[in-house]
Amino acid sequence: MGKTTGISWTDRTFNPWWGCTKVSDACDNCYAEAVAKRYGFDIWGPGAPRRTMSDETWKQPLKWDTEAAREGKQYRVFCGSMCDILDEEAPEGQQGRVWKLIDATPNLIWQLLTKRPANYKKYLPEKLQHNNVWLGSSAEDQKWYDKRWPLLHREAVKRGLVTFVSYEPACGPLVLSGHSTAPDWIICGGESGASTKTRRVLPAAWAENLLAEIREKFPSTAFWMKQMTARTPAMGAQIIPAHLLIRQFPGEKFVQLSPATSLVLKVEPDKVEPDTEPVEKQPFEAQAEPVKPETRPFDQPEIGQSVPEPQGWPGLSPAALYGLPGDVVRTIEPHSEADPTAILIQTLAAIGNLLGPGPHCSVESTRHALNIYTLFIGESSRARKGTSWDHIMRLCLRVDGPWAQNRVTSGLSSAEGLISELQDTDPPIDRRLLVVQSEFASVLKIMRRAGNTLSPLLRAAWDNGNLRTLVKSNPLKATSAHISIIGHITSPELLRNLSDELTNGFANRLLWCCIKRSKFLPEGGSVPEAEIASLSRRLRGVLEWRGALAILNCGEIMQRAICGRLYIQASARANPDRWVRPLAGRKLRCSDCPPSMLPSIAAQLYAWSIYRQRWRCGITASHPYASPSGKVLPLVVIQ
C-alpha cells in the first residue's frame, strides 16, 4: 500500500491483505511472493493464512479521496499488488469491506486486477454506488486471454464498467481479433521482478504486432507500454523502442513519447495536445519527438534494445511460427541476437535433413523430399548468421548426436568430393548430409571455374538425390542422397559472384533470405537447459513418427490458393528483368491434403512472402521477386 508507487499505470496502490495461490504460468516468478518471503511471511499457496492489514491501512484510501476532491481530480488506485482481490481464500469479510470502501471513495478510480475473472460474478456486487471501478484481468498469453477475456467482458457489461487486460508478464504472443470485442485498455510488459537468469524477456515483435492490431481493428482500445523487462537500469532494464513508447489511459487520444523519455514517465491527460489526431487516424509509424541534445541519442546501442529495421523491411508474423519450429524460435529468440527468420528457416532445414529422404510429396511425377537449400544474406559479423545456427546445432546434438557430429559438414568444393561422402557402399551408409557453408562466396567462385561440375551435381541432389560421375576410371555413384544446404554470404559478395548460376537453375533452388541482428546482447545469451531439453524431447518424437510417413499431399483449398496466386507469381515469365526471370522460374504446385495440414501450409506460404520481400530489401529494389524453392511446401509435416 502506498501513496507513491513505481507502477507506471496507477497513482496509488492498496492491499487489503497479502497472500495468494498461484494459478497459471505468469505466477511462476511472482514478485509479490518474493516480497512476502523477504519480510518473513509464509502466506502463499492453498491453505496458507493470508496477512491482514491494520485499520490504519484501511483509512488511507479515505484520505486520498479527500485529497483528490480538494484537487478536483480522481486518483487511480491499483487493488491489489500483493494479493488477488478475488482469491477464494481471502480473509473472511475482507472482500465485502473492499466493496464498501469503494462506495465511500467516489474520487478514486479502483483498478481491480485478478487472474480469477470468473469470480467477479461470485464476489463483486451487481451494483456499485459510483461505478468508479475498472475491472481487470491478467492474461500472459493467448490461451489465458481466450479463457479470461469473455468472463471479464460479461461481468463488466452487466455493470457498465471499464475493462482492462494486463498482458504482463508476456509469456507468448497475443492476438485480440479472435473475439468480436476487445478491452478498453491493454497494459503490455515483460517480466520485471525475476532475476536475470529466470526473467522472461518480452520480444519487441509481440508488442509491435499487438499494437498494430489494436490500431487497425480496435482503435478505441488504449495501449500502455509498461516495460520490456526490468524497470530500472540497475535491474537490467531494456530501453523501450521508440515506436512502442505509447502510454494511454482509457478514453485518451494517442500519444507518442520521446525516445529519451524515462522508462517510468507517465502521460498525464492534461499533457495531450488538443490537435493530436485520434488513434484510428494515425499511421502505424513512430512519431517520436526529437531527442534533446543533452540526452543520449536513440541510435546508440543499449543492452537488449531491438535494432531498428530498414525502411520496408518485412517483419516475421506469428502466422509463420506454426508448430514445433515456431516454438523453437520463441524459445531461442529472447536469448539471442540472431534474426528470428534465420532461426526459423535453419530449424526447418535441420529437421528436414534429420527426417531423411522418406517423407516426400509428389508434383506430377516428380518426387520432392524435405531437403532444402537456403542462403542467408547479411552484413559480415553483424547479421549474426553463425550465431543463429549455433543454437540449432545445440538442439540437434541433444536430438541425434551421431547425425550432428558426422552428417553436418562444410567445405563444398567439388562434385567428386561430395559424391565420395555419400557413395553407395555395402552395407549402406547414412545418406543424409547437411552442409553448413559459412563462406558461400567461395562456393560460387568454385562453380565458376572451367570444368567444375559442383553446380549440376547440387541441382541433381536437389531434384532426386541420384548422383554420379561419368568417367572411365573410378566412377562414383550415390543413390537416394539427402542433401540440405545452409549458406551464408554478404550482399556485395553475392552480386559479384552470382552470374551463370542465375540461368543454369541452381539459384532458383535456393530459399533467399536477408537477415540482420535483432537486438544488442553484449554478453550474449543462453537458452535455459530445461527449455532445450523440452524441445529436444518433442523433436525426438517427430523423428520416431517419420517411419509412418510416405507421401505428403496438399488440399484442394491450398491448391486453388497456390495455382490462383503464388503459382502465377512464381512463374513470372512476362517479367523482363534478367534477375527476376531465372530466380522465379521454380513453380509451386500442390494436390490433396487433410484439413489439419492447412495452418502449417499457410505458415509456409507466409514464409515464402518473407523471402520475396527480404530479397527486395537486401539486394536491390529492382529485383521484386525471389524464387521460393518447391521444397518449402513439403515441410508441412513438421508440426
C-alpha positions, 0 to 999 in steps of 0.5 A: 500500500502506498501513496507513491508507487513505481507502477507506471499505470496507477497513482496509488496502490492498496492491499487489503491483505497479502497472500495468494495461490498461484494459478497459471504460468505468469505466477511462476516468478511472482514478485509479490511472493518474493516480497512476502518471503523477504519480510518473513511471511509464509502466506502463499499457496492453498491453505496458507493464512493470508496477512491482514492489514491494520485499520490504519491501512484501511483509512488511507484510501479515505484520505486520498479521496479527500485529497483528490476532491480538494484537487478536483481530480480522481486518483487511480488506485491499483487493488491489489499488488500483493494479493488477488482481490478475488482469491477464494481464500481471502480473509473472511469479510475482507472482500465485502469491506473492499466493496464498501470502501469503494462506495465511500471513495467516489474520487478514486478510480479502483483498478481491480486486477485478478487472474480469477475473472470468473469470480467477479460474478461470485464476489463483486456486487451487481451494483456499485454506488459510483461505478468508479471501478475498472475491472481487470484481468491478467492474461500472459498469453493467448490461451489465458486471454481466450479463457479470461477475456469473455468472463471479464467482458460479461461481468463488466457489461452487466455493470457498465464498467471499464475493462482492462487486460494486463498482458504482463508478464508476456509469456507468448504472443497475443492476438485480440481479433479472435473475439468480436470485442476487445478491452478498453485498455491493454497494459503490455510488459515483460517480466520485471521482478525475476532475476536475470537468469529466470526473467522472461524477456518480452520480444519487441515483435509481440508488442509491435504486432499487438499494437498494430492490431489494436490500431487497425481493428480496435482503435478505441482500445488504449495501449500502455507500454509498461516495460520490456523487462526490468524497470530500472537500469540497475535491474537490467532494464531494456530501453523501450523502442521508440515506436512502442513508447505509447502510454494511454489511459482509457478514453485518451487520444494517442500519444507518442513519447520521446525516445529519451523519455524515462522508462517510468514517465507517465502521460498525464491527460492534461499533457495531450495536445488538443490537435493530436489526431485520434488513434484510428487516424494515425499511421502505424509509424513512430512519431517520436519527438526529437531527442534533446541534445543533452540526452543520449541519442536513440541510435546508440546501442543499449543492452537488449534494445531491438535494432531498428529495421530498414525502411520496408523491411518485412517483419516475421508474423506469428502466422509463420511460427506454426508448430514445433519450429515456431516454438523453437524460435520463441524459445531461442529468440529472447536469448539471442541476437540472431534474426528470428527468420534465420532461426526459423528457416535453419530449424526447418532445414535441420529437421528436414535433413534429420527426417531423411529422404522418406517423407516426400510429396509428389508434383506430377511425377516428380518426387520432392523430399524435405531437403532444402537449400537456403542462403542467408544474406547479411552484413559480415559479423553483424547479421549474426548468421553463425550465431543463429545456427549455433543454437540449432546445432545445440538442439540437434546434438541433444536430438541425434548426436551421431547425425550432428557430429558426422552428417553436418559438414562444410567445405563444398568444393567439388562434385567428386568430393561430395559424391565420395561422402555419400557413395553407395557402399555395402552395407549402406551408409547414412545418406543424409548430409547437411552442409553448413557453408559459412563462406558461400562466396567461395562456393560460387567462385568454385562453380565458376571455374572451367570444368567444375561440375559442383553446380549440376551435381547440387541441382541433381541432389536437389531434384532426386538425390541420384548422383554420379560421375561419368568417367572411365576410371573410378566412377562414383555413384550415390543413390537416394542422397539427402542433401540440405544446404545452409549458406551464408554470404554478404550482399556485395559478395553475392552480386559479384559472384552470382552470374551463370548460376542465375540461368543454369537453375541452381539459384532458383533452388535456393530459399533467399533470405536477408537477415540482420541482428535483432537486438544488442546482447553484449554478453550474449545469451543462453537458452535455459537447459530445461527449455532445450531439453523440452524441445529436444524431447518433442523433436525426438518424437517427430523423428520416431513418427517419420517411419509412418510417413510416405507421401505428403499431399496438399488440399484442394483449398491450398491448391486453388490458393497456390495455382490462383496466386503464388503459382502465377507469381512464381512463374513470372515469365512476362517479367523482363528483368534478367534477375527476376526471370531465372530466380522465379522460374521454380513453380509451386504446385500442390494436390490433396491434403487433410484439413489439419495440414492447412495452418502449417501450409499457410505458415509456409506460404507466409514464409515464402512472402518473407523471402520475396520481400527480404530479397527486395530489401537486401539486394536491390529494389529492382529485383521484386521477386525471389524464387521460393524453392518447391521444397518449402511446401513439403515441410508441412509435416513438421508440426 
